[in-house]
Amino acid sequence: MNPTALSGLELLQAAIDGKLPRASMSETMGMTGMTAEKGRVTIRARADGRHLNPLGGVHGGFAATILDSATACAVHTMLDAGVSYGTVDLNVKMLRPVPQGDELVAEAEAIHVSRSLGTAEGRLRDSSGRLLATASATCLLKCVAPG
């Protein structure tokens, strides 16, 4: 299966279905599941001992990374085959400490996608539904040469 021949949504769905390998970052970040539809993504994740700061709390970079993945993937679901992207701006607001060991849910939706930019917003919640962090992201889009 040639990933560059798939739309963004098709590529993410193939990874979810196990037809393509998941991103290695998903293991590093304790991501346990994803759902994707056009313009929307949900990622489940769990912070563990690998994600702690020197004071023993979950590092803020954990929430930022999960929200970067969710917002970027929401943009990715809107892209045609042969279009790549990269986050160029990520704005994260930490609202509560991220708990260790709790199943967290990041939800994101694409807000606007043009020929060169995609924007998305996301939220990270704990298993009780409490809002932990929010994010807005901008992705730069570019066409990829087939091959």
N, CA and C atoms as an extended XYZ file, in Angstrom:
441
Properties=species:S:1:pos:R:3:atomname:S:1:resname:S:1:resid:I:1 pbc="F F F"
N         0.853       -1.178        0.000 N   MET     1
C         0.000        0.000        0.000 CA  MET     1
C         0.896        1.238        0.000 C   MET     1
N         0.690        2.106       -0.961 N   ASN     2
C         1.488        3.316       -1.091 CA  ASN     2
C         0.798        4.450       -0.322 C   ASN     2
N         1.368        4.882        0.813 N   PRO     3
C         0.718        5.930        1.603 CA  PRO     3
C         0.488        7.235        0.844 C   PRO     3
N         1.354        7.573       -0.115 N   THR     4
C         1.176        8.836       -0.843 CA  THR     4
C         0.005        8.772       -1.819 C   THR     4
N        -0.517        7.565       -2.077 N   ALA     5
C        -1.670        7.422       -2.970 CA  ALA     5
C        -2.988        7.530       -2.205 C   ALA     5
N        -2.916        7.650       -0.882 N   LEU     6
C        -4.111        7.694       -0.044 CA  LEU     6
C        -4.407        9.118        0.397 C   LEU     6
N        -5.672        9.448        0.522 N   SER     7
C        -6.041       10.725        1.130 CA  SER     7
C        -5.628       10.667        2.603 C   SER     7
N        -5.632       11.813        3.261 N   GLY     8
C        -5.283       11.832        4.680 CA  GLY     8
C        -6.195       10.952        5.510 C   GLY     8
N        -7.489       11.016        5.263 N   LEU     9
C        -8.438       10.190        6.011 CA  LEU     9
C        -8.216        8.711        5.720 C   LEU     9
N        -7.983        8.359        4.466 N   GLU    10
C        -7.721        6.961        4.112 CA  GLU    10
C        -6.454        6.446        4.791 C   GLU    10
N        -5.410        7.275        4.832 N   LEU    11
C        -4.156        6.870        5.470 CA  LEU    11
C        -4.356        6.646        6.970 C   LEU    11
N        -5.018        7.571        7.644 N   LEU    12
C        -5.262        7.401        9.082 CA  LEU    12
C        -6.127        6.178        9.340 C   LEU    12
N        -7.155        5.959        8.513 N   GLN    13
C        -8.023        4.797        8.713 CA  GLN    13
C        -7.257        3.498        8.487 C   GLN    13
N        -6.346        3.474        7.519 N   ALA    14
C        -5.528        2.288        7.282 CA  ALA    14
C        -4.638        1.987        8.497 C   ALA    14
N        -4.094        3.018        9.128 N   ALA    15
C        -3.282        2.825       10.335 CA  ALA    15
C        -4.162        2.339       11.490 C   ALA    15
N        -5.342        2.920       11.640 N   ILE    16
C        -6.271        2.496       12.697 CA  ILE    16
C        -6.647        1.026       12.507 C   ILE    16
N        -6.876        0.624       11.256 N   ASP    17
C        -7.278       -0.749       10.942 CA  ASP    17
C        -6.118       -1.737       10.934 C   ASP    17
N        -4.874       -1.250       11.136 N   GLY    18
C        -3.709       -2.133       11.154 CA  GLY    18
C        -3.166       -2.485        9.782 C   GLY    18
N        -3.645       -1.829        8.731 N   LYS    19
C        -3.151       -2.082        7.378 CA  LYS    19
C        -1.857       -1.344        7.094 C   LYS    19
N        -1.593       -0.302        7.852 N   LEU    20
C        -0.327        0.436        7.815 CA  LEU    20
C         0.165        0.537        9.250 C   LEU    20
N         1.482        0.628        9.447 N   PRO    21
C         1.988        0.753       10.821 CA  PRO    21
C         1.565        2.078       11.455 C   PRO    21
N         1.318        2.026       12.756 N   ARG    22
C         1.028        3.259       13.498 CA  ARG    22
C         2.307        4.071       13.616 C   ARG    22
N         2.158        5.359       13.819 N   ALA    23
C         3.319        6.222       14.045 CA  ALA    23
C         4.031        5.774       15.313 C   ALA    23
N         5.353        5.719       15.296 N   SER    24
C         6.111        5.278       16.476 CA  SER    24
C         5.864        6.190       17.670 C   SER    24
N         5.525        7.454       17.408 N   MET    25
C         5.241        8.392       18.494 CA  MET    25
C         4.051        7.921       19.333 C   MET    25
N         3.131        7.185       18.735 N   SER    26
C         1.957        6.735       19.481 CA  SER    26
C         2.349        5.815       20.629 C   SER    26
N         3.366        5.008       20.435 N   GLU    27
C         3.839        4.149       21.527 CA  GLU    27
C         4.578        4.974       22.580 C   GLU    27
N         5.433        5.870       22.127 N   THR    28
C         6.184        6.726       23.051 CA  THR    28
C         5.251        7.517       23.964 C   THR    28
N         4.132        7.962       23.411 N   MET    29
C         3.216        8.830       24.156 CA  MET    29
C         2.062        8.089       24.819 C   MET    29
N         2.054        6.779       24.774 N   GLY    30
C         0.993        6.030       25.445 CA  GLY    30
C        -0.361        6.176       24.788 C   GLY    30
N        -0.368        6.385       23.462 N   MET    31
C        -1.635        6.499       22.734 CA  MET    31
C        -2.205        5.097       22.551 C   MET    31
N        -3.436        4.909       22.974 N   THR    32
C        -4.038        3.576       22.952 CA  THR    32
C        -5.122        3.412       21.904 C   THR    32
N        -5.548        4.455       21.295 N   GLY    33
C        -6.584        4.325       20.274 CA  GLY    33
C        -6.878        5.640       19.606 C   GLY    33
N        -7.399        5.534       18.377 N   MET    34
C        -7.750        6.723       17.608 CA  MET    34
C        -9.004        6.423       16.809 C   MET    34
N        -9.828        7.436       16.643 N   THR    35
C       -10.912        7.399       15.667 CA  THR    35
C       -10.736        8.616       14.774 C   THR    35
N       -11.139        8.470       13.518 N   ALA    36
C       -10.987        9.573       12.572 CA  ALA    36
C       -12.175        9.602       11.628 C   ALA    36
N       -12.655       10.780       11.373 N   GLU    37
C       -13.651       11.034       10.340 CA  GLU    37
C       -13.266       12.363        9.708 C   GLU    37
N       -13.895       12.711        8.630 N   LYS    38
C       -13.507       13.943        7.929 CA  LYS    38
C       -13.612       15.143        8.868 C   LYS    38
N       -12.468       15.767        9.131 N   GLY    39
C       -12.409       16.967        9.955 CA  GLY    39
C       -12.352       16.750       11.451 C   GLY    39
N       -12.407       15.495       11.922 N   ARG    40
C       -12.423       15.226       13.369 CA  ARG    40
C       -11.570       14.008       13.710 C   ARG    40
N       -10.888       14.118       14.854 N   VAL    41
C       -10.062       13.008       15.352 CA  VAL    41
C       -10.225       12.929       16.863 C   VAL    41
N       -10.236       11.709       17.369 N   THR    42
C       -10.187       11.453       18.808 CA  THR    42
C        -9.011       10.520       19.069 C   THR    42
N        -8.189       10.874       20.052 N   ILE    43
C        -7.047       10.043       20.443 CA  ILE    43
C        -7.156        9.759       21.939 C   ILE    43
N        -6.984        8.500       22.307 N   ARG    44
C        -6.921        8.113       23.722 CA  ARG    44
C        -5.455        7.914       24.084 C   ARG    44
N        -5.085        8.360       25.268 N   ALA    45
C        -3.684        8.258       25.698 CA  ALA    45
C        -3.626        8.142       27.219 C   ALA    45
N        -2.501        7.637       27.699 N   ARG    46
C        -2.298        7.459       29.129 CA  ARG    46
C        -0.861        7.843       29.456 C   ARG    46
N        -0.690        8.846       30.311 N   ALA    47
C         0.650        9.247       30.751 CA  ALA    47
C         1.158        8.227       31.767 C   ALA    47
N         2.436        7.914       31.686 N   ASP    48
C         3.031        6.974       32.639 CA  ASP    48
C         4.371        7.524       33.129 C   ASP    48
N         5.158        6.684       33.747 N   GLY    49
C         6.426        7.107       34.334 CA  GLY    49
C         7.425        7.686       33.350 C   GLY    49
N         7.245        7.447       32.060 N   ARG    50
C         8.142        8.014       31.038 CA  ARG    50
C         7.878        9.495       30.798 C   ARG    50
N         6.767       10.010       31.321 N   HIS    51
C         6.319       11.357       30.973 CA  HIS    51
C         6.382       12.341       32.135 C   HIS    51
N         7.200       12.057       33.125 N   LEU    52
C         7.237       12.880       34.331 CA  LEU    52
C         8.295       13.974       34.261 C   LEU    52
N         7.998       15.099       34.923 N   ASN    53
C         8.981       16.173       35.063 CA  ASN    53
C         9.819       15.913       36.317 C   ASN    53
N        10.836       16.725       36.602 N   PRO    54
C        11.699       16.485       37.773 CA  PRO    54
C        10.961       16.507       39.112 C   PRO    54
N         9.774       17.113       39.161 N   LEU    55
C         9.009       17.162       40.409 CA  LEU    55
C         8.060       15.979       40.569 C   LEU    55
N         8.022       15.088       39.565 N   GLY    56
C         7.190       13.895       39.658 CA  GLY    56
C         5.807       14.033       39.045 C   GLY    56
N         5.478       15.195       38.506 N   GLY    57
C         4.197       15.376       37.817 CA  GLY    57
C         4.355       15.107       36.330 C   GLY    57
N         3.230       14.926       35.646 N   VAL    58
C         3.283       14.715       34.202 CA  VAL    58
C         3.749       16.017       33.545 C   VAL    58
N         4.776       15.913       32.732 N   HIS    59
C         5.365       17.065       32.043 CA  HIS    59
C         4.325       17.714       31.138 C   HIS    59
N         4.326       19.030       31.068 N   GLY    60
C         3.402       19.757       30.206 CA  GLY    60
C         3.550       19.403       28.741 C   GLY    60
N         4.739       18.948       28.373 N   GLY    61
C         4.964       18.531       26.995 CA  GLY    61
C         4.116       17.335       26.593 C   GLY    61
N         3.665       16.558       27.569 N   PHE    62
C         2.784       15.423       27.255 CA  PHE    62
C         1.481       15.935       26.651 C   PHE    62
N         0.822       16.867       27.348 N   ALA    63
C        -0.433       17.428       26.836 CA  ALA    63
C        -0.198       18.114       25.493 C   ALA    63
N         0.896       18.859       25.369 N   ALA    64
C         1.192       19.556       24.120 CA  ALA    64
C         1.372       18.563       22.974 C   ALA    64
N         2.064       17.475       23.222 N   THR    65
C         2.320       16.488       22.169 CA  THR    65
C         1.042       15.777       21.753 C   THR    65
N         0.223       15.381       22.717 N   ILE    66
C        -1.036       14.709       22.386 CA  ILE    66
C        -1.937       15.659       21.598 C   ILE    66
N        -2.004       16.915       22.033 N   LEU    67
C        -2.844       17.878       21.316 CA  LEU    67
C        -2.277       18.232       19.951 C   LEU    67
N        -0.953       18.253       19.808 N   ASP    68
C        -0.347       18.466       18.490 CA  ASP    68
C        -0.746       17.326       17.559 C   ASP    68
N        -0.678       16.098       18.050 N   SER    69
C        -1.061       14.941       17.230 CA  SER    69
C        -2.522       15.021       16.831 C   SER    69
N        -3.395       15.333       17.779 N   ALA    70
C        -4.825       15.367       17.487 CA  ALA    70
C        -5.181       16.470       16.500 C   ALA    70
N        -4.659       17.679       16.719 N   THR    71
C        -5.005       18.784       15.827 CA  THR    71
C        -4.432       18.565       14.428 C   THR    71
N        -3.195       18.100       14.352 N   ALA    72
C        -2.580       17.850       13.047 CA  ALA    72
C        -3.313       16.738       12.302 C   ALA    72
N        -3.708       15.692       13.013 N   CYS    73
C        -4.445       14.606       12.360 CA  CYS    73
C        -5.823       15.068       11.903 C   CYS    73
N        -6.464       15.973       12.640 N   ALA    74
C        -7.748       16.516       12.202 CA  ALA    74
C        -7.575       17.239       10.867 C   ALA    74
N        -6.505       18.011       10.730 N   VAL    75
C        -6.201       18.654        9.447 CA  VAL    75
C        -5.916       17.581        8.396 C   VAL    75
N        -5.147       16.557        8.767 N   HIS    76
C        -4.764       15.496        7.828 CA  HIS    76
C        -5.994       14.826        7.214 C   HIS    76
N        -7.064       14.667        7.988 N   THR    77
C        -8.271       14.022        7.460 CA  THR    77
C        -8.898       14.804        6.316 C   THR    77
N        -8.532       16.045        6.165 N   MET    78
C        -9.113       16.916        5.136 CA  MET    78
C        -8.262       16.970        3.862 C   MET    78
N        -7.106       16.305        3.866 N   LEU    79
C        -6.151       16.454        2.764 CA  LEU    79
C        -6.323       15.387        1.698 C   LEU    79
N        -6.109       15.800        0.455 N   ASP    80
C        -6.128       14.874       -0.671 CA  ASP    80
C        -4.852       14.043       -0.684 C   ASP    80
N        -4.867       12.977       -1.456 N   ALA    81
C        -3.664       12.157       -1.646 CA  ALA    81
C        -2.541       13.040       -2.178 C   ALA    81
N        -1.335       12.787       -1.703 N   GLY    82
C        -0.169       13.522       -2.180 CA  GLY    82
C         0.061       14.850       -1.509 C   GLY    82
N        -0.733       15.183       -0.481 N   VAL    83
C        -0.534       16.432        0.242 CA  VAL    83
C        -0.005       16.094        1.630 C   VAL    83
N         1.105       16.717        1.978 N   SER    84
C         1.740       16.516        3.271 CA  SER    84
C         1.553       17.770        4.119 C   SER    84
N         1.924       17.686        5.385 N   TYR    85
C         1.733       18.826        6.279 CA  TYR    85
C         2.746       18.772        7.409 C   TYR    85
N         2.891       19.896        8.073 N   GLY    86
C         3.705       19.975        9.281 CA  GLY    86
C         3.171       21.103       10.144 C   GLY    86
N         3.169       20.906       11.444 N   THR    87
C         2.714       21.945       12.362 CA  THR    87
C         3.712       23.091       12.364 C   THR    87
N         3.242       24.308       12.152 N   VAL    88
C         4.115       25.482       12.202 CA  VAL    88
C         3.802       26.367       13.404 C   VAL    88
N         2.641       26.156       14.014 N   ASP    89
C         2.282       26.931       15.200 CA  ASP    89
C         1.362       26.083       16.062 C   ASP    89
N         1.689       25.995       17.354 N   LEU    90
C         0.867       25.261       18.319 CA  LEU    90
C         0.747       26.113       19.565 C   LEU    90
N        -0.483       26.444       19.932 N   ASN    91
C        -0.746       27.247       21.113 CA  ASN    91
C        -1.527       26.376       22.091 C   ASN    91
N        -0.922       26.085       23.242 N   VAL    92
C        -1.539       25.199       24.228 CA  VAL    92
C        -1.769       25.960       25.522 C   VAL    92
N        -2.953       25.792       26.074 N   LYS    93
C        -3.289       26.352       27.383 CA  LYS    93
C        -3.486       25.190       28.351 C   LYS    93
N        -2.621       25.125       29.376 N   MET    94
C        -2.728       24.098       30.415 CA  MET    94
C        -3.703       24.606       31.476 C   MET    94
N        -4.758       23.872       31.736 N   LEU    95
C        -5.788       24.311       32.663 CA  LEU    95
C        -5.759       23.554       33.991 C   LEU    95
N        -5.337       22.290       33.954 N   ARG    96
C        -5.228       21.446       35.149 CA  ARG    96
C        -4.031       20.515       34.961 C   ARG    96
N        -3.492       20.004       36.056 N   PRO    97
C        -2.417       19.018       35.911 CA  PRO    97
C        -2.926       17.758       35.204 C   PRO    97
N        -2.091       17.179       34.376 N   VAL    98
C        -2.439       15.933       33.693 CA  VAL    98
C        -2.171       14.783       34.655 C   VAL    98
N        -3.166       13.939       34.918 N   PRO    99
C        -2.951       12.822       35.843 CA  PRO    99
C        -2.166       11.682       35.197 C   PRO    99
N        -1.370       11.019       35.983 N   GLN   100
C        -0.632        9.840       35.522 CA  GLN   100
C        -1.541        8.622       35.653 C   GLN   100
N        -1.556        7.760       34.638 N   GLY   101
C        -2.290        6.506       34.692 CA  GLY   101
C        -3.757        6.586       34.316 C   GLY   101
N        -4.298        7.761       34.087 N   ASP   102
C        -5.710        7.929       33.739 CA  ASP   102
C        -5.857        7.890       32.220 C   ASP   102
N        -6.940        7.277       31.728 N   GLU   103
C        -7.171        7.313       30.293 CA  GLU   103
C        -7.676        8.699       29.914 C   GLU   103
N        -6.916        9.375       29.070 N   LEU   104
C        -7.217       10.730       28.627 CA  LEU   104
C        -7.792       10.681       27.213 C   LEU   104
N        -8.592       11.676       26.882 N   VAL   105
C        -9.170       11.750       25.541 CA  VAL   105
C        -8.871       13.121       24.962 C   VAL   105
N        -8.232       13.126       23.800 N   ALA   106
C        -7.995       14.357       23.043 CA  ALA   106
C        -8.935       14.341       21.854 C   ALA   106
N        -9.697       15.410       21.702 N   GLU   107
C       -10.586       15.565       20.565 CA  GLU   107
C       -10.180       16.818       19.814 C   GLU   107
N       -10.166       16.729       18.495 N   ALA   108
C        -9.779       17.891       17.696 CA  ALA   108
C       -10.625       17.950       16.441 C   ALA   108
N       -10.822       19.180       15.960 N   GLU   109
C       -11.530       19.357       14.707 CA  GLU   109
C       -10.818       20.400       13.861 C   GLU   109
N       -10.824       20.129       12.563 N   ALA   110
C       -10.271       21.085       11.613 CA  ALA   110
C       -11.213       22.282       11.548 C   ALA   110
N       -10.645       23.473       11.564 N   ILE   111
C       -11.430       24.699       11.509 CA  ILE   111
C       -11.461       25.272       10.093 C   ILE   111
N       -10.305       25.266        9.435 N   HIS   112
C       -10.205       25.828        8.088 CA  HIS   112
C        -9.034       25.165        7.375 C   HIS   112
N        -9.241       24.776        6.135 N   VAL   113
C        -8.157       24.212        5.320 CA  VAL   113
C        -8.188       24.892        3.957 C   VAL   113
N        -7.046       25.494        3.607 N   SER   114
C        -6.904       26.124        2.291 CA  SER   114
C        -5.854       25.347        1.508 C   SER   114
N        -5.367       25.915        0.407 N   ARG   115
C        -4.326       25.232       -0.374 CA  ARG   115
C        -2.998       25.153        0.362 C   ARG   115
N        -2.742       26.099        1.272 N   SER   116
C        -1.428       26.144        1.904 CA  SER   116
C        -1.437       26.044        3.425 C   SER   116
N        -2.593       26.268        4.061 N   LEU   117
C        -2.654       26.216        5.526 CA  LEU   117
C        -3.877       25.443        5.994 C   LEU   117
N        -3.723       24.775        7.124 N   GLY   118
C        -4.849       24.144        7.801 CA  GLY   118
C        -4.810       24.537        9.262 C   GLY   118
N        -5.964       24.842        9.841 N   THR   119
C        -6.029       25.168       11.262 CA  THR   119
C        -6.982       24.197       11.951 C   THR   119
N        -6.704       23.955       13.232 N   ALA   120
C        -7.536       23.043       14.020 CA  ALA   120
C        -7.513       23.468       15.474 C   ALA   120
N        -8.518       23.028       16.201 N   GLU   121
C        -8.600       23.254       17.644 CA  GLU   121
C        -8.808       21.915       18.328 C   GLU   121
N        -8.273       21.795       19.552 N   GLY   122
C        -8.396       20.543       20.282 CA  GLY   122
C        -8.564       20.752       21.774 C   GLY   122
N        -9.038       19.700       22.429 N   ARG   123
C        -9.233       19.689       23.879 CA  ARG   123
C        -8.743       18.360       24.430 C   ARG   123
N        -8.135       18.405       25.603 N   LEU   124
C        -7.691       17.202       26.304 CA  LEU   124
C        -8.484       17.102       27.598 C   LEU   124
N        -9.138       15.941       27.802 N   ARG   125
C        -9.958       15.722       28.996 CA  ARG   125
C        -9.514       14.463       29.727 C   ARG   125
N        -9.778       14.440       31.042 N   ASP   126
C        -9.493       13.234       31.819 CA  ASP   126
C       -10.683       12.273       31.705 C   ASP   126
N       -10.594       11.120       32.391 N   SER   127
C       -11.642       10.105       32.275 CA  SER   127
C       -12.967       10.552       32.874 C   SER   127
N       -12.956       11.601       33.686 N   SER   128
C       -14.195       12.158       34.244 CA  SER   128
C       -14.770       13.270       33.366 C   SER   128
N       -14.095       13.581       32.272 N   GLY   129
C       -14.559       14.622       31.369 CA  GLY   129
C       -14.074       16.017       31.711 C   GLY   129
N       -13.233       16.132       32.751 N   ARG   130
C       -12.709       17.457       33.123 CA  ARG   130
C       -11.704       17.932       32.078 C   ARG   130
N       -11.826       19.197       31.705 N   LEU   131
C       -10.943       19.792       30.718 CA  LEU   131
C        -9.573       20.050       31.335 C   LEU   131
N        -8.524       19.481       30.714 N   LEU   132
C        -7.151       19.625       31.205 CA  LEU   132
C        -6.365       20.662       30.418 C   LEU   132
N        -6.593       20.703       29.103 N   ALA   133
C        -5.824       21.614       28.242 CA  ALA   133
C        -6.582       21.825       26.935 C   ALA   133
N        -6.311       22.960       26.314 N   THR   134
C        -6.862       23.253       24.993 CA  THR   134
C        -5.708       23.630       24.071 C   THR   134
N        -5.962       23.546       22.766 N   ALA   135
C        -4.912       23.903       21.809 CA  ALA   135
C        -5.522       24.427       20.527 C   ALA   135
N        -4.772       25.280       19.863 N   SER   136
C        -5.053       25.654       18.481 CA  SER   136
C        -3.759       25.449       17.717 C   SER   136
N        -3.883       25.001       16.487 N   ALA   137
C        -2.700       24.692       15.694 CA  ALA   137
C        -2.877       25.167       14.263 C   ALA   137
N        -1.757       25.492       13.646 N   THR   138
C        -1.713       25.812       12.227 CA  THR   138
C        -0.715       24.871       11.576 C   THR   138
N        -1.123       24.273       10.467 N   CYS   139
C        -0.256       23.363        9.721 CA  CYS   139
C         0.014       23.946        8.341 C   CYS   139
N         1.251       23.840        7.899 N   LEU   140
C         1.642       24.234        6.560 CA  LEU   140
C         1.453       23.011        5.656 C   LEU   140
N         0.761       23.189        4.537 N   LEU   141
C         0.473       22.096        3.613 CA  LEU   141
C         1.380       22.191        2.392 C   LEU   141
N         1.774       21.032        1.878 N   LYS   142
C         2.577       21.034        0.657 CA  LYS   142
C         2.312       19.749       -0.128 C   LYS   142
N         2.402       19.846       -1.433 N   CYS   143
C         2.245       18.680       -2.289 CA  CYS   143
C         3.525       17.872       -2.262 C   CYS   143
N         3.387       16.570       -2.270 N   VAL   144
C         4.528       15.659       -2.251 CA  VAL   144
C         4.644       15.014       -3.610 C   VAL   144
N         5.864       14.906       -4.100 N   ALA   145
C         6.087       14.237       -5.387 CA  ALA   145
C         5.767       12.752       -5.231 C   ALA   145
N         5.012       12.155       -6.150 N   PRO   146
C         4.687       10.728       -6.046 CA  PRO   146
C         5.948        9.885       -6.138 C   PRO   146
N         5.879        8.710       -5.505 N   GLY   147
C         7.043        7.838       -5.631 CA  GLY   147
C         7.275        7.128       -4.427 C   GLY   147
